[in-house]
Amino acid sequence: MEFALIQYGLHLMLKNNFIPVVPPVLVGEKAMQGMGYLEHGGEDETYHFKDEKLYLVGTSEQSVGPMHMDETLLEKDL
């Protein structure tokens, strides 16, 4: 039932040019700094791989936000 509802919802949204996104669960250090999560000792509050400089995200904005890094989004595009 759950998958049927998801499929139905996606079917309706795709008709209206909705683009589904499955955000990554690991992001780079530049992305985390850009979103402001590493300020004031944030590195102590995150799960990260020091050798790879990758961070495990806790919320989707931590990975969706950097997808638009260095872009200027206009109201007409939203």
Stockholm file with secondary structure:
# STOCKHOLM 1.0

chainA/1-78         MEFALIQYGLHLMLKNNFIPVVPPVLVGEKAMQGMGYLEHGGEDETYHFKDEKLYLVGTSEQSVGPMHMDETLLEKDL
#=GR chainA/1-78 SS CHHHHHHHHHHHHHTTTCCCCCCCSEEEHHHHHHTTCSTTTGGGGSCEETTTTEEECSSTHHHHGGGGTTCCCCGGGC
#=GC SS_cons        CHHHHHHHHHHHHHTTTCCCCCCCSEEEHHHHHHTTCSTTTGGGGSCEETTTTEEECSSTHHHHGGGGTTCCCCGGGC
//
